[in-house]
Amino acid sequence: MTDVTEAAGATTGKVTGGRTAQLQHTGLRHGWTTGACATAATTAAYTALLTGEFPDPVTITLPKGQTPAFALAAERLGSGDDGRSAMAGIVKDAGDDPDVTHGALIRSTVRILPPGSGVVFRAGPGVGTVTRPGLPLDVGEPAINPVPRQMIRDHVAGVAARYGGKGDVEVEVSVDHGAEIARSTWNPRLGILGGISILGTTGIVVPYSCSAWIDSIRRGVDVARAAGRRHVAGCTGSTSEKVAVAVHGLPEDALLDMGDFAGAVLKYIRRHPVDRLTVAGGFAKLSKLAAGHLDLHSGRSQVDKGFLAELARHGGAGEELTAAVASANTGLEALRLCEAAGVPLGDLVAATAREEALAVLRGAPVAVDVICIDRAGTIVGRAEPAGPRGAHDRG
């Protein structure tokens, strides 16, 4: 695959911030979204239908004007007696991003439709179908998101104008082994069944941008609200998720895989409220939230033992225990020291994390409770529901 412009937007000029600056700073290689790959495959297939030849590489224009070129990994013009269809396939290259779809073969089969049909989208093998409301697509639609759809429509129109076509086509997008890949995504929980989604708003994957995870959090809130769920849980991992289910009996579509992105959950629920939010997670991660961190990743925030020591002191710890907490090797060690002395550090962290969450919610009509667990899934701290209330601005 070649890139005929500087596809991630990286130029020789000075860059001070944003996604391009992140890429330049890390030295990591960008990649392409499934939406960009599907657009390129569609462009090649429709060109072959109208001209008899597949462009290879095939160049497309992304929403921000970049013009990458993609090598074809598969092509077929017609099949048996069907001379009015063409298929092209492109292997997705996610660059240095740890993307489960890296290396997947994205195929587009284009068929001519009667005049006036427009562009009709179909889910082929390995592409999911929407089965629940709350997503940006109607129930029953193939999981090809709005921006990739528009990219495909624009490129179909461009090919039609260039080679004398009408632009009335069926576009069937498929992904080899997509059903298996989807098991490692949010799709089954969101009610997208049968395969992966065709995604992307810029066409470019910036390594470790975290945008896909944050977007999945937002879609999870949308699905829960559309299903009438008024109580959702943001969980840092599978263990805390199981605890939240055990405590509150929440259904699957009320569970948000928050991961490290507490801020993303809180800010989106601030704009799209539910009656109640449970925040559940490991003691160490939630101690970061209690200390005011909204990104709980170990590379971007650390457990502040001094902060924990101050909480312990307010909870009744003497000078010796306070000093021991401050010098503890891990947050869990600090917790165990306090447990042994009868100081409820877990509850104190949970209560303080709840106050930080309410601060981010800025008085939105959402009650918040917090559950802290240890690595075994044992509850080590609780804060009962509180809120809503006015709070200071935290972003």
Buried (B, 14 or more C-beta within 10 A) or exposed (E): BEBEBEBBBBEEEEBEEEBBBBBBEEEBBBBBBBBBBBBBBBBBBBBBBBBEEBBBBBBBBBBEEBEBBBEBBBBBBEEEEEEEBBBBBBBBBBBBBEBBBBEBBBBBBBBBBEEEEEBEBBBBBBBBBBBBBBBEBEEEBBBBBEBBBBBBBBBBEBBBEEEEBBBBBBBBBBBBBBBEBBEEBBBBBBBBBBBBBBBBBBBBBBBBBBBBBBBBBBBBBBBBBBBEBEBBBBBBBEBBBBBBBEBBEBEEBBBBBBBBBBBBBBBBBBEBBBEBBBBBBBBBBBBBBBBBBBBBBEEEBEBBBEBBBBBBBEBEBEEEBBEBBBEBEEBBBBBBBBBEBEBBBBBBBBBBBBBBBBBBBBEBEBBBBBBBBBEEBEBBBBBEBBBBBEBEEBE
